[in-house]
Amino acid sequence: MEPERKSDLKEIRKALDTLNAHKFVRIYNSSFRLLWFQFFKGVAFGLGSVIGATIVVSLLISFLAQIEFIPIVGEFAKELIIEIQQDLKQ
């Protein structure tokens, strides 16, 4: 082999060793670790979705409650707020 190719192969081998030692690759090499990683990823996604939806819906309802010049929307939002407040008191 040419000396240039040998040095290229050594560099490639070194890069592969570095890549294989990376934490992300080690997680995907083990089925058990991969399952745990995906489980916690799903839990975090679900929790973030619920919290985000709660914030968006509460802001939307508060905004709609301020709109009194549209009778249908304003009344609907007021009824929702009254219902939510009654649930919180119980």
Secondary structure as GFF3:
##gff-version 3
##sequence-region A 1 90
A	DSSP	alpha_helix	3	20	.	.	.	ID=ss1
A	DSSP	alpha_helix	23	29	.	.	.	ID=ss2
A	DSSP	alpha_helix	31	66	.	.	.	ID=ss3
A	DSSP	alpha_helix	71	89	.	.	.	ID=ss4
###
